[in-house]
């Protein structure tokens, strides 16, 4: 293995991000994304790169004034267990702090990975009722997953909702 770097994603990385995502979609671990959706959210992504090849990615989506979500965290199979995922999460946490966020949410099958990084499983009510009512208005599926709404339950079966205080 050679060294890798983590940097902000560029529009030229979108096809590579989708290429990283596809095997996980095929295994029904992650939901697929339309190309346009990734272009629209490219500023949320960071990528891990080695010798010009994308080997990992992740995104930070702001949900509320103090709350963000780590989403689409992917590491190429050949790079698993080499620190790529941890480096991507650390970069996203720095980005979250710079934005003024104090909590990070994730929906994951990788409970041990996120637990080692300070995330803990959460119950149903982690925001006050006023914020909850505002978040209900969001069209974003990730917000619906955070709120644990019934219409996203088929997509979240087996996943664990986790939160970290920054």
C-alpha positions as CSV (number, residue, x, y, z in Angstrom):
1,X,0.0,0.0,0.0
2,X,1.2,3.5,-0.8
3,X,0.3,6.6,1.0
4,X,-3.0,8.4,0.5
5,X,-4.4,11.9,1.0
6,X,-7.8,13.2,1.9
7,X,-9.1,16.3,0.1
8,X,-12.2,18.2,-0.8
9,X,-14.0,16.6,-3.8
10,X,-14.2,18.2,-7.2
11,X,-16.7,17.8,-9.9
12,X,-14.2,15.7,-11.8
13,X,-14.4,13.2,-8.9
14,X,-18.1,12.5,-9.2
15,X,-17.8,9.5,-11.6
16,X,-15.2,8.0,-9.3
17,X,-17.4,8.5,-6.2
18,X,-20.2,6.7,-8.1
19,X,-17.7,4.0,-9.0
20,X,-16.9,3.5,-5.3
21,X,-20.6,3.4,-4.5
22,X,-21.7,0.9,-7.1
23,X,-20.3,-2.3,-5.5
24,X,-22.0,-1.4,-2.2
25,X,-25.3,-0.7,-4.0
26,X,-25.0,-4.1,-5.7
27,X,-24.5,-5.7,-2.3
28,X,-27.6,-3.8,-1.0
29,X,-25.5,-2.2,1.8
30,X,-25.9,1.4,0.5
31,X,-28.6,3.1,-1.5
32,X,-27.7,4.2,-5.0
33,X,-27.5,7.9,-6.0
34,X,-28.3,9.6,-9.2
35,X,-25.4,11.3,-11.0
36,X,-27.1,14.7,-10.7
37,X,-27.5,14.2,-6.9
38,X,-23.8,13.7,-6.4
39,X,-23.0,16.7,-8.6
40,X,-25.4,18.8,-6.5
41,X,-23.8,17.6,-3.3
42,X,-20.1,17.5,-4.5
43,X,-19.2,20.3,-2.0
44,X,-20.3,18.0,0.8
45,X,-17.8,15.3,-0.2
46,X,-14.2,14.6,0.6
47,X,-12.2,11.9,-1.2
48,X,-9.2,9.8,-0.3
49,X,-6.8,9.4,-3.1
50,X,-3.7,7.3,-3.8
51,X,-1.6,7.8,-6.9
52,X,-4.5,9.6,-8.6
53,X,-7.0,6.9,-7.9
54,X,-10.0,7.4,-5.6
55,X,-9.9,4.9,-2.8
56,X,-12.5,6.3,-0.5
57,X,-15.0,9.1,0.1
58,X,-17.5,10.5,2.5
59,X,-19.9,13.4,2.8
60,X,-21.0,15.9,5.5
61,X,-24.6,17.0,5.2
62,X,-25.7,19.8,7.5
63,X,-29.1,19.1,9.0
64,X,-29.5,21.8,11.6
65,X,-27.5,24.6,13.2
66,X,-25.7,22.2,15.5
67,X,-26.2,18.9,13.7
68,X,-24.7,17.2,10.6
69,X,-24.7,13.8,9.1
70,X,-21.8,11.7,7.9
71,X,-23.1,9.9,4.8
72,X,-21.8,7.9,1.8
73,X,-18.7,6.8,3.7
74,X,-17.0,4.3,1.4
75,X,-13.6,2.7,1.2
76,X,-12.5,0.6,-1.8
77,X,-12.2,-3.1,-0.9
78,X,-8.5,-3.2,-1.3
79,X,-8.0,-0.4,1.1
80,X,-10.2,-1.6,3.9
81,X,-8.4,-1.7,7.3
82,X,-5.7,0.7,6.2
83,X,-6.9,3.9,7.9
84,X,-8.7,5.4,5.0
85,X,-12.2,5.4,6.6
86,X,-10.8,6.9,9.8
87,X,-9.0,9.6,7.9
88,X,-12.1,10.5,5.9
89,X,-14.2,10.7,9.1
90,X,-11.5,12.8,10.8
91,X,-11.5,15.2,7.8
92,X,-15.3,15.4,7.9
93,X,-15.3,16.1,11.7
94,X,-12.8,19.0,11.1
95,X,-15.1,20.3,8.5
96,X,-18.1,20.0,10.9
97,X,-16.3,21.9,13.6
98,X,-15.3,24.6,11.1
99,X,-19.0,25.0,10.3
100,X,-20.0,25.3,13.9
101,X,-21.6,21.9,14.3
102,X,-21.5,20.2,17.7
103,X,-23.1,16.9,16.9
104,X,-22.7,14.3,14.1
105,X,-25.2,11.6,13.1
106,X,-24.6,8.5,11.0
107,X,-26.8,5.6,10.0
108,X,-24.6,2.6,9.7
109,X,-24.0,-1.2,9.7
110,X,-20.4,-0.4,10.9
111,X,-21.2,0.1,14.6
112,X,-17.8,-0.9,15.8
113,X,-16.0,1.4,13.4
114,X,-18.1,4.4,14.5
115,X,-18.0,3.4,18.2
116,X,-14.2,3.6,18.1
117,X,-14.5,7.1,16.9
118,X,-16.8,8.3,19.7
119,X,-20.2,7.7,18.2
120,X,-22.9,6.0,20.3
121,X,-26.3,4.4,19.4
122,X,-29.2,6.8,19.9
123,X,-32.9,6.4,20.7
124,X,-35.7,8.1,19.0
125,X,-35.8,11.6,20.3
126,X,-32.5,13.5,20.1
127,X,-33.9,16.9,19.1
128,X,-36.4,19.1,20.9
129,X,-40.0,19.1,19.5
130,X,-39.6,22.5,17.8
131,X,-36.5,21.4,15.8
132,X,-38.3,18.0,15.1
133,X,-41.2,19.9,13.5
134,X,-38.8,21.9,11.4
135,X,-36.8,18.9,10.3
136,X,-40.1,17.1,9.3
137,X,-40.3,19.7,6.5
138,X,-37.0,18.6,4.9
139,X,-37.3,16.6,1.6
140,X,-34.0,15.0,2.4
141,X,-34.2,11.2,3.0
142,X,-31.2,11.4,5.4
143,X,-33.2,13.7,7.6
144,X,-36.1,11.3,7.5
145,X,-33.7,8.5,8.5
146,X,-32.4,10.6,11.4
147,X,-35.9,11.2,12.5
148,X,-36.6,7.5,12.2
149,X,-39.7,8.1,10.1
150,X,-41.8,5.1,9.0
151,X,-41.5,5.7,5.3
152,X,-37.7,5.2,5.4
153,X,-37.8,2.1,7.6
154,X,-37.4,-0.4,4.7
155,X,-34.2,1.4,3.7
156,X,-32.8,1.4,7.2
157,X,-33.4,-2.2,8.4
158,X,-30.4,-3.5,10.2
159,X,-28.7,-0.1,10.4
160,X,-27.9,1.6,13.7
161,X,-28.5,5.3,14.2
162,X,-25.5,6.8,16.0
163,X,-24.5,10.2,17.3
164,X,-21.3,11.9,18.3
165,X,-20.8,15.0,20.4
166,X,-18.0,17.0,18.9
